[in-house]
Amino acid sequence: MKEATKRSIFRWIHIVFSIPILGYIYSPFEEIPKYADFVRRIVVPVILLSGLWMWKGHVVRRLISNRPARQRARAAYEAAAGYEPAPLRKESHESIGTY
């Protein structure tokens, strides 16, 4: 899945789960207890987690990545600069030079 698609999914989750907050704020006071637990226990945590993921998700992905930091930094630099990774070449014994 592309990163743009993931961002779009998290953005829409964040927007859709924000709608009950508006009802919680603008509904008559007598109706608030009907869905207060739903808003407090489900909606607010989902909004917080999706917002934090959109804000600092790149840091979390970097921390749980299996690649070493130097390799991640080089890959990020090459991606930003538009470089293609160089293909691996096989070294032959003739190029090493024997005495």
C-alpha positions in Angstrom: 0.0 0.0 0.0 1.3 3.4 -0.9 2.1 6.0 1.8 -0.4 8.4 0.3 -3.1 5.8 0.6 -2.3 5.2 4.2 -2.3 8.9 5.0 -5.7 9.3 3.3 -7.1 6.4 5.3 -5.9 7.8 8.6 -7.1 11.2 7.7 -10.6 9.9 7.0 -10.7 7.9 10.2 -9.7 11.0 12.0 -12.5 13.1 10.3 -15.3 10.5 10.6 -14.6 9.8 14.3 -14.5 13.6 15.0 -18.2 13.9 14.0 -19.6 12.5 17.3 -17.6 15.1 19.2 -19.7 17.8 17.5 -22.8 16.0 18.6 -21.4 15.7 22.1 -20.7 19.4 22.3 -23.8 20.8 20.6 -26.5 18.4 21.7 -28.9 19.3 24.5 -27.6 18.6 27.9 -30.2 15.9 28.6 -29.0 13.8 25.7 -25.3 13.8 26.5 -25.3 10.9 29.0 -26.8 8.6 26.2 -23.6 8.5 24.3 -21.0 10.0 26.6 -19.3 6.6 27.3 -19.0 5.9 23.6 -17.4 9.2 23.0 -15.1 9.0 26.0 -14.0 5.3 25.5 -13.9 4.8 21.8 -14.1 8.1 19.8 -11.5 10.2 21.7 -8.8 7.4 21.8 -9.3 6.7 18.1 -9.0 10.4 17.3 -5.9 10.8 19.5 -4.2 7.7 18.1 -4.9 8.5 14.4 -3.8 12.1 15.0 -0.6 11.1 16.7 0.1 8.5 13.9 -0.4 11.2 11.2 1.9 13.6 13.2 4.7 11.2 14.4 4.0 7.9 12.6 7.3 8.2 10.7 9.2 8.2 13.9 7.4 5.1 15.1 8.0 3.3 11.8 11.7 4.2 12.0 12.0 2.9 15.6 10.4 -0.5 14.8 12.2 -0.9 11.4 14.6 -3.8 11.1 17.2 -1.9 9.1 20.1 -0.2 10.8 20.0 3.6 11.2 22.8 4.2 8.8 21.1 2.2 6.1 17.8 4.0 6.8 19.5 7.4 6.5 21.2 6.5 3.2 17.9 5.2 1.8 16.1 8.4 2.9 18.8 10.6 1.3 18.8 8.7 -1.9 15.0 8.8 -2.1 14.9 12.5 -1.5 17.6 13.1 -4.1 15.9 10.7 -6.6 18.8 8.2 -6.9 18.2 4.7 -7.9 20.0 2.1 -5.8 23.2 0.9 -7.6 23.1 -2.7 -8.7 25.4 -5.0 -6.8 28.4 -6.1 -8.9 30.3 -9.3 -8.6 33.9 -9.0 -8.0 36.1 -11.4 -9.9 39.4 -12.7 -8.7 41.1 -11.1 -11.7 40.2 -7.6 -10.7 41.7 -8.1 -7.2 45.1 -8.7 -8.5 47.3 -11.5 -7.4 51.1 -11.3 -6.9 
